[in-house]
Amino acid sequence: MNPWDVTSPCTPRCVTHRLPEISTLLTVRRWLALGSVLAGVRRGDLRPHARGVLDALGITLGGNTDLLRVPAGTGTLIVSNHVSWLDIVALLAVDPVGFLAKREVRSWPVIGSLARSCGTRFIARRELRELPAVVAGLADALRAGESVVVFPEGTTWCGSRGGTFRRAAFQAAIDAGAPVRPVTFAYSQGGQPSTVAAFVGDDALLPSLGRVARARDLRIELTAHPQLEPLGDRRELAARAQDIVRSTRVPAHA
């Protein structure tokens, strides 16, 4: 197994609504509002569009999002647990960051257009020979002052403990002398942990989007932790970031 070929035990059977679904009429209104937002997506600052996506779907974004914002010209490696395609939307709603994502994301509805517009670097996860070039390109971006988001677990988890942080991206931070910002995502409905937004296993994006569009009182809690300096080797740095991300992670189910 190579560093990008990762699996989790989570499947679509993990995904459930914590609260009763909203009405069909309200769901249709959400779809129409979402279409209106996506029709206006252009390159540039995507924060208004990402916030529009969340608003259209009735999603509240909370947490200490001010801590995530970084000074202009400061390259930061942002690393987080990975639950849903909504992780990307939430981060774009806070800061104009770039992403490192698997190549398939380019063609996804909703996320694909946002990802392309923010200059996402798309990679073939199964191609080990691409890894050195990916790390070098990521280091160059950080040196140039770009903030880039990486999901080191390598795949999505429904809200359980999560996967081991892969180390490659942390080498880029060390090479560039760039700080690392750990971030934790948590999803809830009615104040209770929820898996409804999870995008796991062999689930398809449109069914996942449909569940989110029908979800009642969905909230994303984004916890941005104090940054880590790129000290030690990549194994140590990845382990430190993983421990911090998990320190505030509340399992949605056992």
C-alpha positions in Angstrom: 0.0 0.0 0.0 1.4 3.4 -0.9 1.0 6.6 1.2 -2.0 7.8 -0.8 -3.8 4.4 -1.0 -5.7 4.4 2.3 -9.0 2.8 3.3 -11.2 3.2 6.4 -13.8 0.9 7.9 -16.5 3.5 7.5 -19.3 2.8 4.9 -22.6 4.6 4.0 -24.3 2.5 6.7 -22.5 4.7 9.2 -24.4 7.7 7.9 -27.6 8.6 9.6 -29.8 11.7 10.3 -29.8 12.6 14.0 -33.0 14.7 13.6 -36.1 14.2 11.3 -35.5 15.4 7.8 -36.8 18.8 6.6 -39.9 19.0 4.3 -39.7 18.3 0.6 -40.6 22.0 -0.1 -37.7 23.3 2.0 -35.4 20.8 0.4 -36.3 22.0 -3.1 -35.7 25.6 -2.0 -32.3 24.6 -0.8 -31.5 23.0 -4.2 -32.6 26.1 -6.0 -30.5 28.3 -3.7 -27.5 26.1 -4.2 -27.8 26.2 -8.0 -28.0 30.0 -7.9 -24.8 30.2 -5.8 -22.8 27.8 -8.0 -23.8 29.6 -11.2 -21.9 32.6 -9.9 -18.6 30.9 -8.9 -15.6 32.5 -10.4 -11.9 32.5 -9.7 -10.7 34.9 -7.0 -11.8 35.1 -3.4 -14.2 32.2 -3.0 -15.3 33.0 0.6 -18.6 34.6 -0.4 -19.4 31.6 -2.7 -18.4 29.0 0.0 -20.5 30.8 2.6 -23.3 30.9 0.1 -23.2 27.2 -0.3 -23.4 26.7 3.4 -26.3 29.2 3.7 -28.1 27.6 0.8 -27.9 24.2 2.5 -29.0 25.6 5.9 -25.6 24.8 7.5 -24.2 26.8 10.4 -20.4 27.2 10.7 -19.0 27.8 14.1 -15.7 27.6 16.0 -12.7 29.7 16.4 -12.4 30.5 12.7 -10.4 33.7 13.3 -7.4 31.6 14.4 -7.3 29.9 11.1 -6.7 33.1 9.2 -3.0 33.7 8.5 -1.2 36.9 7.6 -0.8 37.7 3.9 2.4 36.2 2.5 2.7 33.6 5.2 2.7 30.0 3.9 1.0 27.6 6.3 0.3 23.9 6.0 -3.2 23.3 7.3 -3.9 19.7 8.3 -7.2 18.3 9.6 -9.3 15.2 10.1 -11.4 14.4 7.1 -15.2 13.7 7.4 -16.9 15.2 4.4 -16.7 17.2 1.1 -18.1 19.9 3.3 -14.7 20.2 5.1 -13.5 21.9 1.9 -16.4 24.3 1.7 -16.1 25.2 5.4 -12.4 26.0 5.0 -13.0 28.1 1.9 -15.7 30.0 3.7 -13.0 31.1 6.2 -9.8 31.7 4.3 -8.7 31.7 0.6 -6.6 28.6 0.9 -5.5 26.1 -1.6 -5.9 22.3 -1.4 -4.1 19.1 -2.2 -6.8 16.7 -3.4 -7.2 13.4 -5.2 -7.7 13.8 -9.0 -11.3 12.6 -8.9 -12.4 15.7 -7.0 -11.8 17.8 -10.2 -15.0 16.4 -11.8 -17.3 16.4 -8.7 -20.4 18.5 -8.7 -20.3 21.5 -6.4 -16.8 20.8 -5.0 -15.1 20.4 -8.3 -15.9 23.9 -9.4 -14.8 25.4 -6.1 -11.7 23.2 -6.0 -10.6 24.2 -9.5 -11.3 27.9 -8.8 -9.0 28.0 -5.7 -6.1 26.4 -7.5 -6.2 23.0 -6.0 -3.3 20.7 -6.8 -4.8 17.4 -8.0 -2.8 14.2 -7.5 -3.2 10.5 -8.4 -3.1 8.9 -5.0 -2.1 5.5 -6.2 0.9 6.7 -8.2 3.8 6.4 -5.7 6.2 7.8 -8.3 4.4 11.2 -8.2 5.0 11.6 -4.5 8.4 13.3 -4.6 7.2 15.9 -7.1 4.0 16.4 -5.0 6.1 17.1 -1.9 8.5 19.4 -3.8 5.6 21.3 -5.3 3.9 21.7 -2.0 7.1 23.0 -0.4 7.5 25.5 -3.2 3.9 26.7 -2.6 4.5 27.2 1.1 7.8 29.1 0.4 5.8 31.4 -1.9 3.5 32.3 0.9 0.5 30.1 0.0 -1.5 28.4 2.6 -2.4 24.8 1.6 -4.8 22.3 3.1 -4.0 18.6 3.3 -6.0 15.8 4.8 -3.3 13.5 6.1 -5.7 10.7 7.0 -5.8 10.0 3.2 -9.5 9.3 3.2 -12.8 10.2 5.0 -14.0 8.8 8.3 -17.6 9.0 9.6 -16.7 10.6 12.9 -15.0 7.7 14.7 -11.4 7.9 15.9 -10.0 8.4 12.4 -6.9 7.3 10.6 -3.2 7.7 11.0 -1.7 11.0 9.7 0.5 10.2 6.7 3.8 11.9 6.8 4.7 13.1 3.3 3.0 16.6 3.5 4.8 17.3 6.7 8.1 16.9 5.0 7.1 19.7 2.7 6.5 22.0 5.7 9.9 21.1 7.1 11.6 21.7 3.8 9.9 25.1 3.5 10.3 26.1 7.1 6.5 26.6 7.2 4.3 26.4 10.3 1.6 23.7 10.6 -1.9 24.6 11.6 -3.9 21.6 13.0 -7.7 21.8 12.5 -10.5 19.6 13.9 -13.9 19.2 12.2 -17.0 18.1 14.1 -20.5 17.8 12.8 -23.7 18.0 14.8 -27.5 18.2 14.6 -29.4 19.8 17.4 -26.3 20.0 19.5 -25.6 16.2 19.2 -22.8 14.6 17.2 -24.0 13.5 13.8 -22.7 11.5 10.8 -25.2 12.8 8.3 -22.5 14.8 6.5 -20.0 12.0 6.3 -18.9 11.0 2.8 -17.4 7.6 3.3 -16.8 4.2 1.6 -18.3 3.7 -1.8 -20.9 6.5 -1.3 -21.4 8.8 -4.3 -21.4 12.6 -4.1 -24.9 13.3 -5.3 -26.6 11.0 -2.7 -24.4 12.6 0.0 -25.4 16.0 -1.2 -29.0 15.0 -1.1 -28.7 13.9 2.5 -27.1 17.1 3.5 -29.8 19.1 1.7 -32.5 17.3 3.7 -30.6 17.6 7.1 -32.1 19.6 9.9 -30.1 21.9 12.0 -26.7 20.8 10.7 -23.7 22.6 12.2 -20.0 22.4 11.4 -17.7 23.2 14.3 -14.2 24.1 13.0 -11.5 24.2 15.8 -8.3 25.8 14.6 -5.5 24.9 17.0 -2.3 27.0 17.7 0.3 26.5 15.0 3.2 24.1 15.2 6.7 25.0 14.2 8.2 22.6 11.7 10.7 21.1 14.1 11.9 17.5 14.4 11.4 14.9 11.7 8.2 14.4 9.7 7.2 11.4 11.7 7.3 13.4 14.9 5.6 16.4 13.4 2.7 14.3 12.0 2.2 12.5 15.3 2.1 15.9 17.2 -0.5 17.3 14.7 -2.6 14.1 14.9 -2.7 14.1 18.7 -3.8 17.8 18.7 -6.5 17.2 16.1 -7.9 14.2 18.1 -7.8 16.1 21.4 -11.1 17.9 20.6 -12.6 15.3 18.4 -16.0 13.9 19.6 -16.9 10.6 18.1 -20.3 10.7 16.3 -20.8 7.1 17.3 -18.8 4.2 18.7 
